Amino acid sequence: MPTTVELLWGTTARRKRGPKPALTLDGIVAEAIALVDAEGLSALSMQRLAERLGFTKMSLYRYVPGKEQLTALMVDAAIGEPPRSDGAKAGWRSGLRHWVEAIFERYRAHPWTIELTLGIRPIGPNEMSWTEAALTALDGTGLTGPERLDTIVLLNGHARSLAQQVESVGDGDAATRFAEQFAAMMTAAGDRFPAVSAAFAEESAAVSPAAAPGAAFDFGVDRILDGLAVLIAKRTNR
């Protein structure tokens, strides 16, 4: 049976003769993504997926050995390719901001990919392309390879954490309920936490609860890029 790496990178031998298969690997992965987008990662099983496709579970195993390989393919397909960039013409800051905004939206569209991209695992060609794009955006900045990789980790981590927050807050009604609950807590015990009470009072006046994660995303990205600009200026002015 093909390994996860072989499936991700398309290095398995393809069948050249015989009738056209009733299923395709791409079709199986697309249906699995649709299932998880609609019902969450806990709803995914080979049996459930087979039922949605109208085939037996054993039929799926002819294309993908198991759930571990399936979810790896799902992540790479859901993340997709990175956005096109003008490279050096756009400047490193514009390129990185475009990159992190795009990956943030991919995480928001498929929040289950965050859970599936933890730990050591095989990386697919689409994911690798995101790394390539960010590294390319940093060409000519004077940063070392490890520093450029750490920059990607920092920006990606910020996008992931804020996407998780957006997912946990949910719709506008849920955000409003949270704001009401928090206001009640501060009314009851705000004098015990004056700094918290003051900070959230300013935030409530400035931005709605539903928009807060987006504002936090922009603020964090700008501060990361500001700090990076200082370091790049030191390197390029030597």
N, CA, C and O of each residue as an XYZ file, in Angstrom:
952
protein
N       0.846     -1.196      0.000
C       0.000      0.000      0.000
C       0.885      1.252      0.000
O       1.962      1.246      0.596
N       0.440      2.321     -0.662
C       1.246      3.542     -0.710
C       1.340      4.213      0.651
O       0.400      4.152      1.444
N       2.468      4.852      0.923
C       2.645      5.591      2.161
C       1.982      6.958      2.046
O       1.537      7.363      0.971
N       1.924      7.665      3.183
C       1.348      9.009      3.179
C       2.134      9.938      2.261
O       1.550     10.711      1.501
N       3.451      9.860      2.333
C       4.296     10.714      1.487
C       4.064     10.415      0.007
O       3.975     11.333     -0.809
N       3.968      9.145     -0.332
C       3.741      8.767     -1.732
C       2.402      9.289     -2.232
O       2.295      9.734     -3.374
N       1.379      9.237     -1.383
C       0.064      9.738     -1.787
C       0.077     11.260     -1.919
O      -0.482     11.807     -2.870
N       0.708     11.935     -0.976
C       0.752     13.397     -1.013
C       1.499     13.925     -2.234
O       1.087     14.900     -2.863
N       2.598     13.264     -2.549
C       3.460     13.776     -3.600
C       3.263     13.083     -4.947
O       3.985     13.365     -5.903
N       2.286     12.174     -5.022
C       1.941     11.561     -6.298
C       3.023     10.688     -6.879
O       3.182     10.615     -8.098
N       3.786     10.010     -6.002
C       4.885      9.177     -6.502
C       4.492      7.707     -6.647
O       5.323      6.875     -7.011
N       3.231      7.386     -6.366
C       2.795      6.005     -6.529
C       2.560      5.716     -8.008
O       2.238      6.613     -8.787
N       2.722      4.478     -8.373
C       2.511      4.077     -9.771
C       1.032      4.177    -10.117
O       0.182      3.732     -9.346
N       0.727      4.746    -11.246
C      -0.650      4.892    -11.689
C      -1.049      3.736    -12.621
O      -0.267      3.274    -13.451
N      -2.284      3.300    -12.446
C      -2.782      2.233    -13.309
C      -3.063      2.807    -14.690
O      -3.751      3.820    -14.818
N      -2.537      2.166    -15.712
C      -2.665      2.685    -17.072
C      -3.696      1.941    -17.910
O      -4.175      2.469    -18.913
N      -4.042      0.729    -17.511
C      -4.984     -0.041    -18.313
C      -6.202     -0.413    -17.476
O      -6.210     -0.283    -16.251
N      -7.216     -0.874    -18.170
C      -8.420     -1.313    -17.498
C      -9.512     -0.262    -17.574
O      -9.275      0.836    -18.077
N     -10.712     -0.581    -17.080
C     -11.839      0.356    -17.140
C     -11.614      1.566    -16.236
O     -10.837      1.518    -15.282
N     -12.300      2.629    -16.557
C     -12.204      3.842    -15.762
C     -12.749      3.575    -14.375
O     -13.859      3.059    -14.244
N     -11.987      3.917    -13.318
C     -12.448      3.622    -11.957
C     -13.682      4.429    -11.582
O     -13.859      5.565    -12.022
N     -14.527      3.823    -10.765
C     -15.747      4.505    -10.337
C     -15.450      5.633     -9.359
O     -16.198      6.607     -9.278
N     -14.366      5.496     -8.627
C     -13.948      6.513     -7.679
C     -12.595      7.080     -8.092
O     -11.844      6.448     -8.835
N     -12.296      8.279     -7.601
C     -10.959      8.853     -7.773
C     -10.482      9.326     -6.406
O     -11.288      9.641     -5.530
N      -9.185      9.372     -6.235
C      -8.635      9.836     -4.973
C      -9.034     11.285     -4.710
O      -9.386     11.642     -3.585
N      -8.981     12.109     -5.733
C      -9.367     13.520     -5.573
C     -10.825     13.639     -5.150
O     -11.166     14.477     -4.315
N     -11.683     12.802     -5.724
C     -13.101     12.837     -5.380
C     -13.351     12.408     -3.947
O     -14.189     12.985     -3.254
N     -12.620     11.395     -3.505
C     -12.743     10.919     -2.125
C     -12.325     12.019     -1.157
O     -13.010     12.276     -0.167
N     -11.207     12.662     -1.443
C     -10.697     13.721     -0.566
C     -11.665     14.901     -0.535
O     -11.928     15.457      0.532
N     -12.192     15.282     -1.683
C     -13.132     16.402     -1.751
C     -14.387     16.117     -0.932
O     -14.895     17.004     -0.246
N     -14.885     14.900     -0.999
C     -16.083     14.531     -0.240
C     -15.785     14.518      1.257
O     -16.626     14.915      2.063
N     -14.589     14.063      1.627
C     -14.196     14.057      3.033
C     -14.113     15.484      3.579
O     -14.537     15.744      4.706
N     -13.571     16.405      2.786
C     -13.489     17.814      3.200
C     -14.886     18.391      3.383
O     -15.142     19.097      4.359
N     -15.791     18.098      2.456
C     -17.162     18.592      2.555
C     -17.833     18.077      3.826
O     -18.551     18.817      4.498
N     -17.599     16.823      4.148
C     -18.173     16.227      5.354
C     -17.664     16.928      6.611
O     -18.451     17.290      7.486
N     -16.357     17.117      6.698
C     -15.771     17.706      7.906
C     -16.095     19.190      8.005
O     -16.302     19.696      9.108
N     -16.143     19.894      6.888
C     -16.541     21.303      6.912
C     -17.951     21.457      7.478
O     -18.240     22.411      8.200
N     -18.822     20.509      7.141
C     -20.216     20.598      7.550
C     -20.452     20.098      8.972
O     -21.260     20.668      9.704
N     -19.748     19.034      9.366
C     -20.090     18.364     10.620
C     -18.944     18.257     11.620
O     -19.151     17.780     12.735
N     -17.755     18.683     11.252
C     -16.640     18.618     12.178
C     -15.808     17.361     12.006
O     -16.251     16.379     11.410
N     -14.601     17.409     12.535
C     -13.650     16.317     12.366
C     -14.124     15.036     13.024
O     -13.809     13.944     12.551
N     -14.876     15.154     14.109
C     -15.345     13.955     14.813
C     -16.303     13.129     13.970
O     -16.505     11.947     14.251
N     -16.897     13.725     12.944
C     -17.859     13.002     12.104
C     -17.175     12.141     11.051
O     -17.822     11.318     10.404
N     -15.861     12.328     10.878
C     -15.165     11.616      9.811
C     -14.802     10.191     10.210
O     -14.168      9.961     11.240
N     -15.208      9.256      9.392
C     -14.772      7.861      9.493
C     -14.802      7.288      8.085
O     -15.506      7.795      7.212
N     -14.044      6.246      7.877
C     -14.034      5.634      6.549
C     -15.418      5.095      6.198
O     -15.836      5.153      5.041
N     -16.125      4.574      7.193
C     -17.465      4.038      6.959
C     -18.439      5.147      6.567
O     -19.208      5.005      5.616
N     -18.396      6.254      7.313
C     -19.303      7.362      7.019
C     -19.008      7.951      5.653
O     -19.927      8.293      4.908
N     -17.743      8.071      5.323
C     -17.362      8.618      4.026
C     -17.818      7.698      2.894
O     -18.308      8.163      1.865
N     -17.655      6.410      3.091
C     -18.082      5.445      2.073
C     -19.578      5.553      1.826
O     -20.027      5.483      0.682
N     -20.346      5.721      2.883
C     -21.801      5.850      2.744
C     -22.171      7.093      1.950
O     -23.073      7.050      1.114
N     -21.487      8.193      2.203
C     -21.753      9.433      1.460
C     -21.435      9.273     -0.027
O     -22.109      9.842     -0.886
N     -20.412      8.501     -0.305
C     -20.004      8.288     -1.691
C     -20.810      7.199     -2.378
O     -20.755      7.059     -3.600
N     -21.556      6.431     -1.601
C     -22.355      5.352     -2.165
C     -21.562      4.101     -2.492
O     -21.921      3.341     -3.391
N     -20.467      3.892     -1.743
C     -19.625      2.714     -1.953
C     -19.373      2.031     -0.610
O     -19.753      2.547      0.441
N     -18.740      0.888     -0.653
C     -18.387      0.195      0.574
C     -17.076      0.759      1.122
O     -16.284      1.365      0.399
N     -16.877      0.543      2.401
C     -15.639      1.010      3.023
C     -14.427      0.351      2.377
O     -13.389      0.990      2.207
N     -14.551     -0.912      2.019
C     -13.438     -1.618      1.393
C     -13.072     -1.010      0.048
O     -11.917     -1.078     -0.372
N     -14.050     -0.414     -0.630
C     -13.765      0.236     -1.911
C     -12.810      1.411     -1.731
O     -11.950      1.655     -2.577
N     -12.966      2.138     -0.626
C     -12.103      3.284     -0.377
C     -10.661      2.864     -0.153
O      -9.734      3.580     -0.532
N     -10.471      1.703      0.463
C      -9.121      1.254      0.785
C      -8.293      0.944     -0.466
O      -7.074      0.799     -0.375
N      -8.926      0.841     -1.606
C      -8.180      0.660     -2.855
C      -7.465      1.945     -3.246
O      -6.516      1.920     -4.029
N      -7.924      3.069     -2.699
C      -7.370      4.372     -3.063
C      -6.541      4.992     -1.940
O      -5.534      5.652     -2.198
N      -6.958      4.783     -0.712
C      -6.275      5.367      0.436
C      -6.268      4.331      1.567
O      -7.326      3.812      1.925
N      -5.092      4.021      2.135
C      -4.984      2.920      3.097
C      -5.774      3.111      4.382
O      -6.215      2.126      4.975
N      -5.965      4.337      4.828
C      -6.666      4.546      6.084
C      -6.892      6.013      6.377
O      -6.599      6.882      5.556
N      -7.419      6.275      7.560
C      -7.793      7.632      7.944
C      -6.584      8.546      8.079
O      -6.673      9.731      7.758
N      -5.463      8.023      8.546
C      -4.262      8.846      8.694
C      -3.820      9.429      7.357
O      -3.503     10.615      7.263
N      -3.802      8.600      6.337
C      -3.414      9.068      5.009
C      -4.482     10.002      4.429
O      -4.166     10.988      3.764
N      -5.742      9.676      4.692
C      -6.837     10.497      4.189
C      -6.770     11.913      4.746
O      -6.890     12.882      3.996
N      -6.579     12.039      6.062
C      -6.560     13.377      6.655
C      -5.353     14.193      6.182
O      -5.439     15.415      6.061
N      -4.242     13.528      5.919
C      -3.080     14.246      5.373
C      -3.406     14.832      4.003
O      -3.042     15.970      3.706
N      -4.086     14.060      3.180
C      -4.494     14.541      1.861
C      -5.528     15.657      1.978
O      -5.518     16.607      1.195
N      -6.412     15.536      2.953
C      -7.435     16.560      3.166
C      -6.805     17.896      3.536
O      -7.197     18.939      3.012
N      -5.830     17.867      4.438
C      -5.166     19.099      4.848
C      -4.522     19.793      3.654
O      -4.701     20.996      3.460
N      -3.779     19.042      2.859
C      -3.073     19.659      1.743
C      -4.039     20.222      0.710
O      -3.791     21.277      0.127
N      -5.144     19.508      0.485
C      -6.135     19.992     -0.482
C      -6.879     21.212      0.056
O      -7.143     22.153     -0.692
N      -7.219     21.204      1.345
C      -7.981     22.312      1.923
C      -7.138     23.583      2.030
O      -7.630     24.681      1.771
N      -5.868     23.434      2.411
C      -4.980     24.595      2.490
C      -4.749     25.182      1.097
O      -4.666     26.398      0.927
N      -4.646     24.296      0.106
C      -4.497     24.744     -1.272
C      -3.170     25.429     -1.535
O      -2.251     25.376     -0.718
N      -3.089     26.062     -2.671
C      -1.868     26.763     -3.052
C      -1.857     28.171     -2.469
O      -2.920     28.752     -2.251
N      -0.682     28.728     -2.213
C      -0.604     30.093     -1.696
C      -1.007     31.096     -2.767
O      -1.005     30.774     -3.955
N      -1.354     32.316     -2.351
C      -1.703     33.345     -3.334
C      -0.487     33.739     -4.144
O       0.649     33.619     -3.684
N      -0.733     34.205     -5.343
C       0.355     34.685     -6.187
C       0.891     35.990     -5.641
O       0.151     36.801     -5.084
N       2.180     36.179     -5.809
C       2.813     37.392     -5.303
C       3.702     38.002     -6.376
O       4.218     37.305     -7.249
N       3.871     39.322     -6.291
C       4.769     40.014     -7.215
C       6.222     39.930     -6.765
O       7.120     40.494     -7.390
N       6.432     39.201     -5.649
C       7.789     38.998     -5.160
C       8.446     40.292     -4.730
O       7.861     41.084     -3.990
N       9.665     40.502     -5.196
C      10.450     41.653     -4.758
C       9.787     42.985     -5.111
O       9.999     43.981     -4.419
N       8.989     43.013     -6.178
C       8.345     44.253     -6.591
C       7.406     44.770     -5.515
O       7.290     45.979     -5.314
N       6.727     43.846     -4.815
C       5.760     44.244     -3.804
C       6.430     44.631     -2.492
O       5.838     45.355     -1.693
N       7.646     44.165     -2.257
C       8.315     44.434     -0.993
C       8.017     43.328      0.002
O       6.961     42.697     -0.046
N       8.963     43.101      0.906
C       8.815     41.976      1.828
C       7.622     42.139      2.761
O       6.938     41.164      3.073
N       7.371     43.362      3.205
C       6.273     43.571      4.158
C       4.917     43.316      3.520
O       4.066     42.640      4.099
N       4.721     43.856      2.333
C       3.465     43.632      1.621
C       3.280     42.148      1.307
O       2.179     41.610      1.424
N       4.371     41.495      0.905
C       4.292     40.082      0.581
C       3.921     39.228      1.775
O       3.094     38.323      1.660
N       4.527     39.506      2.928
C       4.226     38.731      4.126
C       2.813     39.000      4.638
O       2.134     38.086      5.106
N       2.374     40.245      4.548
C       1.015     40.551      5.005
C       0.000     39.839      4.116
O      -0.969     39.269      4.617
N       0.210     39.866      2.831
C      -0.681     39.159      1.904
C      -0.688     37.669      2.231
O      -1.736     37.024      2.205
N       0.480     37.134      2.535
C       0.631     35.709      2.859
C      -0.126     35.344      4.121
O      -0.878     34.369      4.123
N       0.052     36.100      5.193
C      -0.565     35.744      6.470
C      -2.074     35.988      6.443
O      -2.828     35.256      7.084
N      -2.517     37.001      5.714
C      -3.963     37.216      5.572
C      -4.608     36.041      4.843
O      -5.706     35.609      5.196
N      -3.925     35.533      3.832
C      -4.464     34.421      3.055
C      -4.521     33.136      3.883
O      -5.518     32.416      3.835
N      -3.461     32.842      4.641
C      -3.470     31.612      5.429
C      -4.491     31.719      6.562
O      -5.090     30.716      6.949
N      -4.692     32.916      7.091
C      -5.712     33.140      8.115
C      -7.100     32.792      7.576
O      -7.897     32.152      8.262
N      -7.376     33.211      6.363
C      -8.681     32.916      5.768
C      -8.828     31.430      5.464
O      -9.931     30.893      5.571
N      -7.746     30.751      5.087
C      -7.831     29.309      4.851
C      -8.145     28.577      6.154
O      -8.952     27.648      6.168
N      -7.506     28.998      7.250
C      -7.796     28.383      8.548
C      -9.240     28.642      8.963
O      -9.897     27.764      9.523
N      -9.728     29.836      8.690
C     -11.121     30.151      9.041
C     -12.099     29.332      8.206
O     -13.145     28.915      8.702
N     -11.763     29.103      6.949
C     -12.635     28.316      6.079
C     -12.646     26.842      6.474
O     -13.667     26.165      6.349
N     -11.501     26.348      6.953
C     -11.367     24.940      7.330
C     -10.681     24.846      8.695
O      -9.520     24.441      8.760
N     -11.359     25.207      9.778
C     -10.709     25.270     11.092
C     -10.164     23.937     11.580
O      -9.274     23.916     12.430
N     -10.667     22.843     11.074
C     -10.184     21.519     11.477
C      -8.747     21.278     11.020
O      -8.072     20.397     11.555
N      -8.268     22.047     10.039
C      -6.882     21.863      9.587
C      -5.890     22.243     10.683
O      -4.760     21.755     10.691
N      -6.303     23.108     11.604
C      -5.403     23.510     12.687
C      -5.071     22.313     13.566
O      -3.909     22.097     13.913
N      -6.084     21.538     13.926
C      -5.857     20.349     14.749
C      -4.998     19.325     14.022
O      -4.170     18.656     14.640
N      -5.189     19.198     12.726
C      -4.489     18.168     11.962
C      -3.072     18.567     11.567
O      -2.340     17.753     11.004
N      -2.676     19.794     11.850
C      -1.324     20.220     11.485
C      -0.436     20.406     12.711
O       0.538     21.158     12.672
N      -0.774     19.720     13.793
C       0.058     19.730     14.990
C       1.057     18.579     14.944
O       0.756     17.505     14.425
N       2.223     18.808     15.480
C       3.203     17.729     15.621
C       3.956     17.410     14.337
O       3.779     18.056     13.305
N       4.798     16.397     14.439
C       5.614     15.954     13.308
C       4.762     15.078     12.399
O       4.110     14.140     12.857
N       4.772     15.391     11.112
C       3.921     14.677     10.150
C       4.443     14.944      8.746
O       5.215     15.881      8.542
N       4.036     14.144      7.789
C       4.415     14.414      6.396
C       3.759     15.703      5.893
O       2.598     15.976      6.197
N       4.501     16.477      5.135
C       4.014     17.738      4.562
C       3.778     17.542      3.072
O       4.595     16.941      2.375
N       2.659     18.050      2.597
C       2.319     17.915      1.189
C       2.840     19.072      0.345
O       3.366     20.044      0.888
N       2.702     18.981     -0.959
C       3.229     20.014     -1.862
C       2.574     21.377     -1.700
O       3.246     22.398     -1.849
N       1.275     21.421     -1.398
C       0.636     22.725     -1.205
C       1.183     23.426      0.033
O       1.531     24.606     -0.014
N       1.257     22.693      1.135
C       1.819     23.282      2.358
C       3.253     23.753      2.136
O       3.640     24.833      2.583
N       4.030     22.933      1.445
C       5.411     23.314      1.176
C       5.473     24.582      0.333
O       6.387     25.392      0.489
N       4.507     24.754     -0.554
C       4.471     25.953     -1.397
C       4.238     27.215     -0.570
O       4.745     28.282     -0.917
N       3.475     27.104      0.519
C       3.279     28.257      1.397
C       4.597     28.669      2.033
O       4.914     29.856      2.113
N       5.365     27.683      2.483
C       6.668     27.991      3.064
C       7.580     28.632      2.023
O       8.265     29.615      2.305
N       7.580     28.074      0.835
C       8.403     28.616     -0.254
C       8.023     30.066     -0.550
O       8.894     30.911     -0.757
N       6.723     30.350     -0.569
C       6.265     31.702     -0.886
C       6.713     32.708      0.167
O       7.150     33.807     -0.172
N       6.607     32.339      1.450
C       7.013     33.264      2.507
C       8.514     33.477      2.513
O       8.982     34.598      2.707
N       9.273     32.410      2.303
C      10.728     32.543      2.249
C      11.142     33.438      1.083
O      12.053     34.256      1.212
N      10.475     33.279     -0.044
C      10.785     34.091     -1.223
C      10.494     35.564     -0.969
O      11.223     36.441     -1.433
N       9.401     35.830     -0.213
C       9.063     37.216      0.109
C      10.158     37.896      0.920
O      10.291     39.120      0.891
N      10.946     37.097      1.649
C      11.998     37.639      2.498
C      13.367     37.689      1.816
O      14.368     38.020      2.451
N      13.408     37.363      0.532
C      14.668     37.471     -0.208
C      15.196     38.901     -0.157
O      14.434     39.858     -0.297
N      16.498     39.038      0.043
C      17.117     40.348      0.023
C      16.995     41.138      1.312
O      17.411     42.295      1.370
N      16.422     40.521      2.362
C      16.242     41.238      3.624
C      17.468     41.139      4.530
O      17.574     41.871      5.514
N      18.393     40.236      4.200
C      19.558     40.058      5.044
C      19.340     39.094      6.185
O      20.261     38.841      6.962
N      18.133     38.543      6.306
C      17.851     37.577      7.364
C      18.438     36.220      6.991
O      18.487     35.847      5.819
N      18.878     35.496      8.004
C      19.410     34.159      7.759
C      18.260     33.187      7.488
O      17.091     33.509      7.700
N      18.617     31.991      7.014
C      17.605     30.973      6.782
C      16.802     30.651      8.028
O      15.573     30.658      7.974
N      17.461     30.365      9.163
C      16.702     30.102     10.396
C      15.824     31.269     10.814
O      14.718     31.054     11.311
N      16.289     32.505     10.627
C      15.475     33.667     10.998
C      14.251     33.782     10.101
O      13.170     34.136     10.571
N      14.406     33.494      8.842
C      13.251     33.538      7.939
C      12.246     32.452      8.274
O      11.038     32.680      8.220
N      12.744     31.265      8.621
C      11.844     30.185      9.021
C      11.116     30.530     10.321
O       9.926     30.246     10.462
N      11.827     31.139     11.266
C      11.191     31.548     12.521
C      10.134     32.618     12.281
O       9.123     32.664     12.981
N      10.367     33.474     11.296
C       9.365     34.480     10.937
C       8.082     33.821     10.477
O       6.989     34.242     10.855
N       8.213     32.789      9.664
C       7.036     32.053      9.188
C       6.299     31.412     10.360
O       5.072     31.476     10.438
N       7.048     30.798     11.267
C       6.434     30.168     12.438
C       5.661     31.198     13.257
O       4.548     30.929     13.709
N       6.250     32.368     13.445
C       5.620     33.418     14.242
C       4.327     33.918     13.601
O       3.300     34.030     14.271
N       4.379     34.215     12.317
C       3.185     34.706     11.625
C       2.113     33.629     11.534
O       0.931     33.900     11.747
N       2.528     32.409     11.217
C       1.572     31.317     11.100
C       0.922     31.017     12.449
O      -0.278     30.752     12.520
N       1.720     31.061     13.523
C       1.168     30.821     14.849
C       0.135     31.863     15.236
O      -0.882     31.540     15.850
N       0.395     33.111     14.876
C      -0.572     34.182     15.157
C      -1.867     33.943     14.385
O      -2.958     34.081     14.940
N      -1.748     33.588     13.111
C      -2.937     33.326     12.298
C      -3.733     32.154     12.860
O      -4.959     32.220     12.941
N      -3.051     31.093     13.243
C      -3.721     29.909     13.786
C      -4.481     30.238     15.076
O      -5.638     29.849     15.237
N      -3.825     30.952     15.990
C      -4.460     31.233     17.281
C      -5.688     32.121     17.127
O      -6.697     31.909     17.800
N      -5.608     33.112     16.244
C      -6.761     33.991     16.041
C      -7.878     33.283     15.292
O      -9.054     33.537     15.553
N      -7.525     32.389     14.355
C      -8.554     31.610     13.663
C      -9.295     30.711     14.644
O     -10.508     30.535     14.535
N      -8.566     30.142     15.601
C      -9.209     29.325     16.628
C     -10.142     30.170     17.480
O     -11.222     29.712     17.856
N      -9.743     31.387     17.788
C     -10.579     32.267     18.591
C     -11.862     32.612     17.847
O     -12.945     32.601     18.430
N     -11.740     32.918     16.563
C     -12.923     33.224     15.753
C     -13.869     32.032     15.745
O     -15.083     32.194     15.866
N     -13.309     30.830     15.600
C     -14.120     29.625     15.567
C     -14.825     29.402     16.896
O     -15.993     29.015     16.916
N     -14.139     29.639     17.999
C     -14.734     29.398     19.315
C     -15.798     30.438     19.655
O     -16.784     30.128     20.323
N     -15.594     31.686     19.187
C     -16.587     32.725     19.444
C     -17.856     32.468     18.646
O     -18.965     32.684     19.135
N     -17.686     32.007     17.421
C     -18.843     31.669     16.597
C     -19.476     32.898     15.969
O     -18.789     33.847     15.591
N     -20.810     32.863     15.865
C     -21.513     33.943     15.159
C     -21.644     35.182     16.035
O     -21.209     35.201     17.186
N     -22.253     36.216     15.462
C     -22.405     37.478     16.177
C     -23.235     37.355     17.433
O     -22.948     38.026     18.424
N     -24.274     36.501     17.422
C     -25.110     36.322     18.600
C     -24.301     35.752     19.753
O     -24.447     36.191     20.894
N     -23.439     34.766     19.459
C     -22.602     34.176     20.498
C     -21.640     35.206     21.069
O     -21.420     35.252     22.280
N     -21.064     36.035     20.198
C     -20.140     37.074     20.654
C     -20.859     38.079     21.542
O     -20.303     38.540     22.539
N     -22.096     38.419     21.182
C     -22.877     39.357     21.991
C     -23.189     38.766     23.354
O     -23.119     39.464     24.365
N     -23.534     37.478     23.388
C     -23.813     36.821     24.669
C     -22.583     36.823     25.557
O     -22.681     37.048     26.763
N     -21.409     36.569     24.954
C     -20.179     36.590     25.731
C     -19.932     37.987     26.300
O     -19.553     38.136     27.461
N     -20.151     39.004     25.472
C     -19.937     40.380     25.933
C     -20.865     40.705     27.094
O     -20.464     41.366     28.051
N     -22.107     40.238     27.007
C     -23.070     40.483     28.080
C     -22.651     39.771     29.361
O     -22.753     40.333     30.451
N     -22.175     38.518     29.226
C     -21.723     37.765     30.390
C     -20.512     38.430     31.028
O     -20.413     38.520     32.252
N     -19.592     38.894     30.186
C     -18.385     39.533     30.706
C     -18.739     40.831     31.421
O     -18.172     41.149     32.467
N     -19.681     41.577     30.851
C     -20.104     42.824     31.487
C     -20.710     42.545     32.856
O     -20.496     43.299     33.805
N     -21.469     41.453     32.949
C     -22.060     41.084     34.236
C     -20.985     40.721     35.252
O     -21.092     41.068     36.428
N     -19.941     40.015     34.792
C     -18.837     39.664     35.695
C     -18.120     40.906     36.185
O     -17.793     41.005     37.368
N     -17.872     41.845     35.307
C     -17.177     43.066     35.696
C     -18.039     43.934     36.618
O     -17.518     44.630     37.488
N     -19.341     43.887     36.422
C     -20.232     44.627     37.320
C     -20.170     44.044     38.724
O     -20.195     44.764     39.722
N     -20.088     42.708     38.771
C     -20.076     42.031     40.066
C     -18.719     42.112     40.759
O     -18.649     42.200     41.984
N     -17.626     42.082     39.963
C     -16.301     41.983     40.586
C     -15.246     42.838     39.900
O     -14.051     42.570     40.029
N     -15.672     43.854     39.179
C     -14.716     44.683     38.451
C     -13.733     45.409     39.352
O     -12.607     45.693     38.941
N     -14.144     45.712     40.573
C     -13.247     46.410     41.481
C     -12.059     45.561     41.896
O     -11.031     46.092     42.318
N     -12.193     44.232     41.777
C     -11.089     43.326     42.114
C     -10.075     43.235     40.973
O      -8.923     42.856     41.183
N     -10.519     43.587     39.763
C      -9.658     43.487     38.580
C      -9.719     44.806     37.812
O     -10.233     44.845     36.695
N      -9.204     45.875     38.394
C      -9.357     47.199     37.773
C      -8.679     47.324     36.416
O      -9.208     47.987     35.524
N      -7.506     46.693     36.241
C      -6.809     46.788     34.958
C      -7.596     46.080     33.860
O      -7.723     46.592     32.748
N      -8.130     44.886     34.184
C      -8.948     44.145     33.220
C     -10.195     44.938     32.864
O     -10.550     45.064     31.692
N     -10.849     45.464     33.874
C     -12.081     46.222     33.651
C     -11.833     47.438     32.769
O     -12.616     47.717     31.861
N     -10.757     48.157     33.031
C     -10.457     49.360     32.253
C     -10.103     49.026     30.809
O     -10.533     49.708     29.879
N      -9.308     47.959     30.633
C      -8.889     47.587     29.279
C     -10.072     47.162     28.432
O     -10.190     47.564     27.274
N     -10.954     46.345     29.008
C     -12.098     45.883     28.236
C     -13.129     46.988     28.030
O     -13.874     46.964     27.051
N     -13.179     47.946     28.935
C     -14.079     49.073     28.729
C     -13.657     49.874     27.516
O     -14.501     50.306     26.730
N     -12.350     50.078     27.354
C     -11.838     50.783     26.176
C     -12.089     49.990     24.909
O     -12.454     50.560     23.881
N     -11.894     48.653     24.973
C     -12.114     47.824     23.786
C     -13.575     47.861     23.377
O     -13.880     47.962     22.189
N     -14.486     47.782     24.343
C     -15.914     47.785     24.027
C     -16.327     49.067     23.326
O     -17.210     49.064     22.468
N     -15.686     50.154     23.697
C     -16.015     51.434     23.075
C     -15.436     51.546     21.678
O     -15.952     52.287     20.842
N     -14.351     50.800     21.424
C     -13.639     50.942     20.152
C     -14.094     49.965     19.084
O     -14.104     50.306     17.901
N     -14.475     48.743     19.485
C     -14.768     47.709     18.503
C     -15.807     46.760     19.043
O     -15.844     46.494     20.244
N     -16.655     46.243     18.169
C     -17.677     45.294     18.597
C     -17.037     43.963     18.939
O     -15.965     43.661     18.415
N     -17.661     43.132     19.818
C     -17.091     41.826     20.161
C     -16.890     40.940     18.953
O     -15.910     40.199     18.881
N     -17.815     41.006     17.994
C     -17.702     40.145     16.813
C     -16.498     40.517     15.961
O     -15.919     39.667     15.285
N     -16.123     41.805     15.998
C     -14.999     42.246     15.176
C     -13.669     42.173     15.907
O     -12.615     42.348     15.296
N     -13.705     41.915     17.214
C     -12.488     41.941     18.025
C     -11.400     40.998     17.530
O     -10.246     41.421     17.458
N     -11.701     39.721     17.178
C     -10.628     38.849     16.688
C      -9.938     39.390     15.440
O      -8.722     39.259     15.298
N     -10.706     39.997     14.535
C     -10.107     40.564     13.337
C      -9.206     41.732     13.657
O      -8.151     41.890     13.044
N      -9.614     42.566     14.626
C      -8.778     43.693     15.045
C      -7.508     43.183     15.702
O      -6.429     43.734     15.481
N      -7.625     42.132     16.512
C      -6.452     41.544     17.170
C      -5.506     40.946     16.145
O      -4.287     41.018     16.305
N      -6.059     40.357     15.094
C      -5.224     39.794     14.032
C      -4.393     40.884     13.383
O      -3.178     40.745     13.248
N      -5.042     41.969     12.981
C      -4.320     43.067     12.320
C      -3.279     43.687     13.243
O      -2.164     43.981     12.815
N      -3.637     43.886     14.502
C      -2.707     44.478     15.450
C      -1.469     43.601     15.619
O      -0.341     44.095     15.600
N      -1.688     42.291     15.785
C      -0.570     41.380     15.971
C       0.333     41.302     14.754
O       1.557     41.302     14.887
N      -0.260     41.237     13.565
C       0.544     41.174     12.339
C       1.382     42.435     12.190
O       2.569     42.365     11.868
N       0.760     43.593     12.425
C       1.494     44.843     12.284
C       2.667     44.925     13.256
O       3.736     45.417     12.895
N       2.475     44.445     14.495
C       3.554     44.520     15.483
C       4.674     43.540     15.130
O       5.849     43.855     15.314
N       4.328     42.378     14.634
C       5.347     41.419     14.194
C       6.161     42.013     13.050
O       7.390     41.943     13.051
N       5.474     42.593     12.082
C       6.177     43.166     10.929
C       6.981     44.405     11.313
O       8.043     44.655     10.742
N       6.484     45.184     12.276
C       7.246     46.340     12.759
C       8.579     45.883     13.363
O       9.632     46.452     13.077
N       8.510     44.851     14.198
C       9.732     44.342     14.813
C      10.685     43.774     13.784
O      11.899     43.954     13.880
N      10.129     43.087     12.799
C      10.956     42.529     11.742
C      11.624     43.636     10.936
O      12.770     43.495     10.508
N      10.909     44.733     10.731
C      11.463     45.857      9.976
C      12.687     46.434     10.674
O      13.656     46.823     10.021
N      12.642     46.488     11.998
C      13.791     46.993     12.755
C      15.003     46.093     12.542
O      16.110     46.577     12.308
N      14.789     44.790     12.624
C      15.889     43.840     12.434
C      16.447     43.901     11.013
O      17.662     43.876     10.814
N      15.557     43.980     10.037
C      15.999     44.038      8.634
C      16.796     45.316      8.381
O      17.792     45.303      7.658
N      16.354     46.409      8.977
C      17.063     47.673      8.803
C      18.484     47.575      9.361
O      19.422     48.116      8.774
N      18.642     46.893     10.482
C      19.972     46.713     11.055
C      20.860     45.882     10.132
O      22.043     46.169      9.950
N      20.246     44.828      9.549
C      21.041     43.940      8.684
C      21.438     44.623      7.386
O      22.576     44.487      6.936
N      20.519     45.351      6.783
C      20.788     45.928      5.461
C      21.612     47.201      5.544
O      22.163     47.643      4.536
N      21.707     47.802      6.732
C      22.487     49.039      6.880
C      23.888     48.815      7.389
O      24.601     49.774      7.686
N      24.300     47.555      7.497
C      25.664     47.266      7.933
C      26.671     47.748      6.914
O      27.875     47.589      7.113
